[in-house]
Amino acid sequence: MATQQEEYSLEGLETLQKIVPFPPLATSYGRGWKGLQAVRYRESSANGEFSTSSVPLHVIALGIQPAEKLDLQFGGIKRDSPSPAGRIAVVPAGSSVLWRRQGSMDTVFVFLEPNLIARVAAESFEFDPTRTAVSPLIGLNAPEFRSVMLAVDAELRAGAAGWPLIIESLATILSVHLIRHITGERKLQASDGILPRRKLQTVIDFIMENLGGSPTLEQMAAVAHLSPYHFARQFKAATGLAPYQYVIVRRVERAQKLLREEDDLRLGEVAFRAGFSDQSHFSSHFKRIVGVTPGKFRISARIP
């Protein structure tokens, strides 16, 4: 069953395909791709006008063969002549697009989900995702972009279902290249620091109250009235641990207490009560932090 994000991605792809009034040479629609979608158009006569009021995904277009005539407008950019072959255009999600062209069309379109760009910005660059807005570009000559786009095209035209790891890796690589370009590879200055003591205690109270569930980064950040990006950095500065690491440590401490005080509990029940998803996950984290398995810890706790 497709997730809500996957459904959004496919709906966005379907919407974008409808903009172009002829069928694609190849499309990722319905092939289970995650992170990105792609369409290859090759048409001997692509005369006409295509437009949309708001593209639902980030669009990266690689021109394999330039049009004879082109009038392109999006994101405040206007171009009245075709770009040379191999050049790239980037259309940010939400942009309105007007596209008039004459002549043949041979173009690869890759559609990236905005959530993916935000995640890569936070995890790979430690950027605040809210400050890495995708900018409109046209006529970009970037070999690193082009090589990844061609790799996507090769997977697209292979006609197979597509290997999930390959597609997800290409989506991440393309996101990295895009972020590097729009930021000029400069790290953004962040208004970080240490999470104030009062906010820290409020977050810790929330974590302990929800330890048996799955407190998310977004939920913890909301308690502190911060963005997830700034919360994670300030929390680690205050505790020495990333939020998810802190949750694991507190769960292991709860498990230690249960192992000392509840002799009749099976290890699976201890794992459940401490908030772990399964016994294997629990045992792995417990041994990593405590140094012994839960079973050996229980035995040692019984020795007077």
MINU-538184 format. One record per residue: x, y negated, z of N, C-alpha, C in turn. Coordinates in steps of 0.05 Angstrom, whole numbers, plus 5000, padded with zeros to 4 digits. Atoms other than C-alpha are relative to their C-alpha. Example, Ala and Ser with C-alpha at 12.3 -4.5 7.8 and 13.67 -1.06 7.14 Angstrom:
<nodes>
501850245000524650905156501849765000
498450244999527350215143498549785014
</nodes>
This chain:
<nodes>
501750245000500050005000501849755000
498450245002502849324980499649825025
500250194978504348825036498849744989
501150265008501248135036502049844984
498050155015507847835012500350114972
499849875026508348344956497649924982
502350075015501248194935500149714990
499750295008502747444935501949984976
498050015022508847574891498850094974
501249895025504947994841497849814989
502050205009499247484839501449764987
498550225012504446944826501050074972
499049915025507447354770497850014979
502349985019500647494739499149724991
500750275007499046754742501949884979
498050115018505546564708499950134972
500249865025504747094654497749894983
502350115015498046784636500549734987
499350265012501346124621500950034971
498949955026504746414560498050174984
502349875014499546614507500850234982
499449765014503047234481501350205019
499149804982505047894512503050015004
497249994996511847994544501350254987
498649775010517148454516500350205023
499849824976518148734587499249845024
500850134976515348574655500450195024
499749844975516548804727497350045013
502749984988509048754741499350305004
500849734994506749384776502250215003
497749814998513749694783501250015027
499149974973514549604857502549835007
497750164994519949074855499449825024
500250174976521148674919502149784999
498150224999524347994928500049834976
500250155025524047804855498250154981
501449895022519747924794501349894975
498750095025521847844721498350064976
501349965026519147784651501949924978
498450075023522747794584498049954977
501650075023519447444525501849994975
498650025025521747534454497949984978
502150055019517247234401501149844977
498850135024518947044329498749734995
501350265003513846474329498649935026
500950074973512846144397498949714999
501050275002509545504372497649975019
502350054983504745194421500849845024
499750154976503744834486499150175024
500649854976503845174554500249825024
499950184977502244834620498850135024
501249924975500644954693500349785020
500050224981499044494750501950065024
498349944977503144874802501050294997
498949735001507845474793500150125028
500249884973506945954852502650105011
497449904992514146194855502249834989
497750125013521145924842500550144973
499649885026522446034768502949934991
497450045012529446134739499950124972
500349925028529546164663502750004986
497549985016535446404620499250014971
500550005029535046214547502050174985
498249835016537846774505500449884972
499950145026536146404441498449745002
501450264996534345664440497849974980
502250075018527945394410501049814978
499450205020528044994346499449725009
500850254988524344434380498950055028
500949964972522744344454499449745013
500750234983519143854499499350125027
500449874974519644064572499949795022
500350194978517243684634499350165025
500749884974517343914707501749865021
498550104977519443644775501449744995
498850255006520842954748502150014978
498049965022525443234693498550014973
501049995027524043114619502250074981
498049935021527743434561498550034974
501350005026526043324488501750144979
498449855018531343774458500850265013
499449744988532944514468502950015011
497449954989538744724512501550224984
498549795014544345144482499450285012
500449734991543845904488501750055025
498549944976545846164556499749805023
500450204979543645554595497550085016
502049914981539045604655498449765009
501850194988533045214681498950115026
501149924974530545234753497649825005
502550144995523345044766499050075029
500849944973521644994841497150075003
502749924994515345314868498449745006
501650244996509644804868500149804978
499650205022512044434806497850034979
501749995024507344244750501950024975
498349955023510044454682498449944974
501050035027508744214611502250084981
498049885017512244604557499050024971
500649995028511744484482502450104985
497749895014516044884435499250094972
500449905027516845084363502350194993
497949815008520645674333499850255017
499949744985522646344363500549955029
499650024971522946484437501350265009
498749774988527746954472501149915027
499550114973527846804547499550215021
500449844977528747174612499049825023
501050144977524546914670500250175025
499849874974526247104741498449835020
501750144981521246924796500950085028
499149954973523946864867497949905020
501950074979519546844929501349785018
498950204983520546204971500950115027
499249894974520746625035502750134999
497449885003526746995008502349805001
498050215000530646354995500449905029
499850094972529046125066501550205018
498749804984531246785096503050014995
497249995007537846805058501449755010
498850254990539146075076500650025030
499749984971538246235150502050225008
498449774992541746915153502849994988
497449995012547446835104501649755003
498650264998549046095110499649865027
500750134975546145925178499149724996
501350265007542445355145497249995012
502850044994535945075169498450034974
501449965025531245355116498349764991
501750235007526944725119501649784986
498350205012532944325094501550104976
498749905024534844745034497950024977
502050015020529444534985501250064972
499049945027530344814914499449764983
500250245017531644244866499550094971
500449935028529344234793502649964984
497550015016535044374744499350084971
500449925028535544434668502749984986
497550005015541244594621502450085017
497849914982545344914677501850204987
498149815011551645254652501550125024
499049874976553245744709500450294994
499649725007556546404691499150205021
500849824979555046704759497050045000
502949975003547646564750499450184976
500549865025547846824679500550305003
499349714997551147494698497850145016
502049874984545947634751497350024985
502450005016540247434706500050224979
499749795020542847904652499850285013
500349754986543348464704497150065006
502949964996536048354722498650084974
501149935026534348364648500550294992
499349725006537949024640498250205015
501849834985533949334696497149984990
502850045010527549034668499550164975
500449865026528549324598500650295001
499449724998530849994624497550175000
502649865001523450174631499550195023
500449834977524450564695498649855022
501450134978521050424761501749795014
498250194988527150054785500950105027
499049924974531650244844499649775019
500550224981529349844904502549865010
497650134989536349724931501349824979
498850165021538849464863498549744997
501650245004533048984855500249815024
499850174976533348734927502849875002
497350115000540948644921500249774979
499950215021540148244856498449765009
501650234990534747814889501649855020
498450144980539447664947502349854988
497750125014545447524902499149744985
501050235015541347054859499249785019
500750204980538746704921502549865011
497550124991545846604946501149804980
499050185021548046304880498349744999
501750235001542045844880500549815024
499550164976543245604952502749864998
497350135003550645484938499849764981
500150215020548845064878498549755011
501650234992543444634910501249865025
498750124977547744514973502849914994
497350065006554244424936502050155017
498449824983556944984981500949865026
499350144975557144485039498050095021
501749934978554444685106498549765009
501650224991548744255128500549955030
499750074972549543895194497350065014
502449934985544644175245500149875027
500250124974542243835307499750225021
500049784981544044445350501049915027
499150054973546144495422499350245017
500849794982544444905482497049965008
502850024993537145065497499849915029
500250104972535144655558499050215019
500649794979534345045623497050055002
502949964996526844925629498950164976
501049865024525445155557501150295000
498949734999530145745567498450185018
501549844981526345985628497250064990
502649955012519745905592500150224980
499749795020522246335535500550275013
499449754986525146855582497550125013
502649914988518446895619498250134979
501649905022514946995552501150274991
498849755009519847545532499350225020
500449794980519047925598497050085001
502849945000511447875594499250164976
500749875025511548155524502150214992
497849815006517348645530499050264989
501149755010512849235517499049984972
500950045027510648935452502349954981
497850075019514648635396500149694997
499850295002516047895410501849934976
498550075024518247595344501649745004
498550254999523247035332498249764997
501850225004517646595307498449945025
501550044975513646705371501749875022
498250114980519546565416500749704994
499450285008521245935376497749825006
502450164995514045695382499849935029
500150054971514445755458501949775007
498050214994520545305457499549754983
500750225017517344835406502349924982
497850045018523144925358499650164975
500149825023524045195288501550255006
498549754994526445925287503049974997
497150045005533145695259501349875024
498850154978534645185314499750155026
500349854976531745625368502050225003
498149774999536146225351502849905007
497350104995542445805352500249895029
499950114974540645435416499750225022
500349784981538446075451502650155003
497449864999545046425434502049835015
498150184986548945815458499550015030
500750004971545245855525500450265013
499949744988545446605536502350174991
497849845011551146865494499050234983
501249785016546247335458498049884981
502250075018541947275397497450095012
502649934987534447305415499450304999
500749715002533548025389501950165017
498149864982539848245427499249975029
500950054973537147935490497650185007
502449834996530548305482500950295005
499049734997534348965474501350055027
498749984974538548845536497950015022
502150004979532348685578498450274999
501449745002528949325552501750225012
498349794989534949745571500049975031
500150044971534849435641497450115012
502649894990527449615648500150314999
499749715002529050325625501750115023
498349914978534550385677498350015026
501650014976529550185731498050235000
501949785002524450695706501450275005
498549754996529751245704500850055029
499349974972531751105776497550065017
502449994982524651055804497950204991
502149835010520351515760501150264990
498849745007523252215762498350174981
501849835015517152525730499549914971
500550115027517152095667501950144980
498349915022519652415603501449774986
498450225013524852025563498349864979
501750135019519751895509498149805012
501850194986515051565559501649775011
498350224991520851165588500549814977
499550175024522450915518497649834994
502450145007515250725506499549775020
500550204980514450355572502149775000
498050205002520949985561499849824976
500550165024518549735494501350094975
498649905024522550165446498050144982
501949895019519150415383500150315000
499849714999521751135391502350085018
497949904981526251565435502849984988
497450015013531951585384501149715001
499350284999532050825380500949925028
499550054971531850785456502750115008
497549874992537551285466502449874988
497750125014542050955415500849745014
499450264987541450255447500950045029
499449954972541750535518503050085002
497249914998548350905506502049784992
498250225009551350305469500449805022
499850214979549849835527501050115027
499349894974550450285588502550175000
497749835002555750755563499550295002
500849724998552051405576497250034990
502849955010545651735550498049965023
502050034978539151615588499950255018
500049764983539252345611502250015020
497750004981546152295641499749785021
500450224981544351625672498150095022
501949904980538351955706501250195020
498649814983542652515733501849865020
498150154982547852035761498449835020
501650164982542351605792498850165023
501049834980539952205832502150085021
497849934982546752325863500249805023
499950194977546852035934502849885004
</nodes>
